[in-house]
């Protein structure tokens, strides 16, 4: 019988560093999709705040901090990243474990916005897309979730099956930004 080995989505692909820009895989964490039952959003938000220290985020926002973050993930969907979900959340929302489904990378450094500007059809400059803002969008041809988690730091999530492509596209854009700075 074959012996299966657990591997992270970006194992062997990251980290990458180009001219002060860093692309790394985020620390593995529990990821749980929360989909509130009809009319339960307010109660779910209260339970989430009591149990995990953060309310449900508004559309295009995230709540919490590294290690315990809730990210808006679409209409009536939030991704809880970090803690194991409190059992009481299941009284107010459908919970689905997504821990192995996503590749999660961190792009950081001066010029991170320029890297993403080459790949994403959104204005992610700091004055428009502040810390805690999040968006579901395209990165080239992949659907992703992008969250600003620091002044020059972005969390980018793509389907696990797209990890190699995600890293490749970001690395090419990082090299393009570095070449532009050098000229």
C-alpha positions in Angstrom: 0.0 0.0 0.0 1.2 3.5 -0.8 2.2 5.8 2.0 0.8 9.2 1.6 2.7 12.3 2.8 1.1 15.5 3.7 2.5 18.5 1.8 1.6 22.1 1.8 0.3 23.5 -1.5 3.4 25.5 -2.1 6.0 23.0 -0.8 9.2 23.3 -2.9 7.9 26.4 -4.6 8.5 29.1 -2.0 9.9 31.3 -0.6 11.0 33.6 -3.4 12.8 37.0 -3.0 13.3 39.5 -5.8 14.7 43.0 -5.2 13.3 43.4 -1.7 10.0 41.8 -2.5 9.2 38.5 -0.8 6.7 35.8 -1.7 6.2 33.2 1.0 3.7 30.5 2.0 1.5 31.5 4.9 1.7 29.3 8.0 -0.7 26.4 7.7 -3.9 27.1 9.6 -7.4 25.8 10.1 -9.7 27.4 7.5 -13.5 27.1 7.9 -16.1 28.5 5.6 -19.0 30.1 7.5 -22.3 30.5 5.7 -25.0 32.1 8.0 -28.4 30.6 8.0 -31.1 33.0 6.8 -31.7 35.7 9.4 -28.8 34.5 11.6 -26.1 37.0 10.6 -26.4 39.2 13.6 -26.4 36.3 16.1 -23.6 34.6 14.3 -21.6 37.8 14.5 -22.2 38.0 18.2 -21.2 34.4 18.7 -18.1 34.8 16.6 -17.1 37.9 18.7 -17.7 36.0 21.9 -15.8 32.9 20.9 -13.1 34.2 18.6 -12.8 38.0 19.4 -14.1 39.3 16.1 -17.4 40.1 14.5 -18.5 39.0 11.0 -16.7 41.3 8.6 -18.7 43.6 6.3 -18.5 42.9 2.5 -14.9 43.4 1.2 -13.4 43.6 4.7 -11.7 41.3 7.1 -11.7 41.2 10.9 -9.3 40.0 13.5 -5.5 39.6 13.1 -2.9 37.1 12.1 -3.6 33.8 13.8 -7.4 34.5 14.0 -8.9 36.3 11.1 -12.3 36.3 9.4 -12.3 37.2 5.7 -15.3 38.2 3.7 -15.4 35.6 0.9 -18.6 36.5 -1.1 -22.3 36.9 -0.6 -23.2 35.3 2.8 -19.8 33.7 3.1 -16.9 34.3 5.5 -13.6 32.3 5.8 -12.5 31.8 9.4 -8.7 31.4 9.3 -6.7 30.3 12.3 -8.7 28.9 15.2 -10.7 25.7 15.2 -14.3 27.0 15.0 -16.3 27.1 18.2 -19.0 24.4 18.2 -21.7 27.1 18.9 -21.1 28.6 15.5 -22.8 25.6 13.9 -26.1 26.7 15.5 -26.2 29.8 13.2 -24.2 28.8 10.1 -23.2 26.0 7.9 -19.5 25.3 8.6 -17.2 23.6 6.1 -13.6 22.7 6.6 -11.5 24.3 3.8 -8.1 23.8 5.4 -6.6 21.7 2.5 -8.4 23.4 -0.3 -6.5 26.7 -0.6 -3.0 27.8 -1.3 -2.3 30.9 0.9 0.7 33.1 0.1 2.0 36.4 1.5 3.4 39.0 -0.9 5.3 41.7 0.9 7.7 44.6 0.4 7.8 48.0 -1.2 6.4 47.5 -4.7 3.9 44.7 -3.7 1.1 47.0 -5.1 3.0 47.3 -8.4 3.4 43.5 -8.6 -0.4 43.1 -8.2 -1.2 45.9 -10.6 0.3 43.8 -13.3 -2.0 40.9 -12.5 -5.2 42.1 -10.9 -7.9 44.3 -12.4 -8.4 46.3 -9.2 -6.9 49.4 -7.7 -5.0 48.0 -4.7 -3.1 51.2 -3.9 -3.0 51.9 -0.1 -5.3 55.0 -0.4 -8.1 52.9 -1.9 -7.4 49.4 -0.5 -6.5 49.9 3.1 -5.4 47.4 5.7 -8.3 45.0 6.4 -9.8 45.4 2.9 -10.3 42.2 0.9 -11.6 41.4 -2.5 -12.5 38.4 -4.6 -11.0 38.9 -8.1 -9.0 37.5 -10.9 -5.2 37.2 -10.8 -4.5 36.6 -14.5 -6.9 33.8 -15.2 -7.3 32.5 -11.6 -9.9 33.4 -9.1 -8.3 34.6 -5.8 -9.0 36.3 -2.6 -6.7 39.2 -1.8 -6.5 40.8 1.6 -4.3 43.7 2.7 -2.8 42.6 6.0 -0.2 45.3 6.4 1.1 48.5 4.8 3.0 46.6 2.1 1.7 43.1 2.8 -1.0 41.1 1.0 -2.5 37.7 1.7 -3.5 36.0 -1.5 -5.5 32.8 -1.6 -6.1 30.6 -4.7 -7.4 27.1 -5.1 -4.8 24.5 -4.0 -4.7 23.1 -7.6 -3.5 26.5 -8.8 -0.6 26.9 -6.4 2.2 26.4 -9.0 0.6 28.8 -11.4 0.0 31.4 -8.7 3.6 31.3 -7.6 4.8 31.4 -11.2 2.6 34.5 -12.1 3.6 36.4 -9.0 7.3 35.6 -9.5 7.2 36.8 -13.1 5.5 40.0 -12.0 8.0 40.5 -9.2 10.9 40.2 -11.7 9.1 42.7 -14.0 8.8 45.2 -11.2 12.4 44.7 -10.2 13.6 45.2 -13.9 11.5 48.4 -14.2 13.1 49.8 -11.0 16.6 48.9 -12.3 16.1 50.8 -15.6 
